[in-house]
């Protein structure tokens, strides 16, 4: 019995120690954002079209000259029916495009006036208001909501790796 105990102790002494790497990471972060204002405008052009059958063009119409700062305008055409008493069709259309806008000026990050064109998308910027976030020495977070168009995100991540 003593030999078995001695043999067990000897075998326990021969076992190799376990080597394990343990990594523990903790991370706290706060992200605060305020949306910026923006505007996207697309100028629409003028169009003029005419179609028909059994008609004759007497005086040509069409788009007028483009003048900076104004719309293009058009001149109507004059037509007459080719064969009186016969069926005829006629269609003339004009769409006034946007006037040529003046240049947009940015001063101290602010655009004083935005162009209003045929297709315009404008978004207002956020208002920071009381938007705030803090992380103290113990890792505790404090996030305070701001005004419209703001986001406050607080995050705590803990990671445990055993290799």
Buried (B, 14 or more C-beta within 10 A) or exposed (E): EEEEEEEEEEEEEEEEEEEEEEEEEEEBEBEBBBBEBEBEBEBEEBEBEBEBEEBEEEEEBEBBEBEEEEBBEBEEBEBEBEEEEEEBEEEBEBEBBBBEBEEEEEEEEEEEEBBEBEEBEEEEEBBBBEBBBEBEEEEEBEBEEBEEBBEBEBEEEEEEEEE
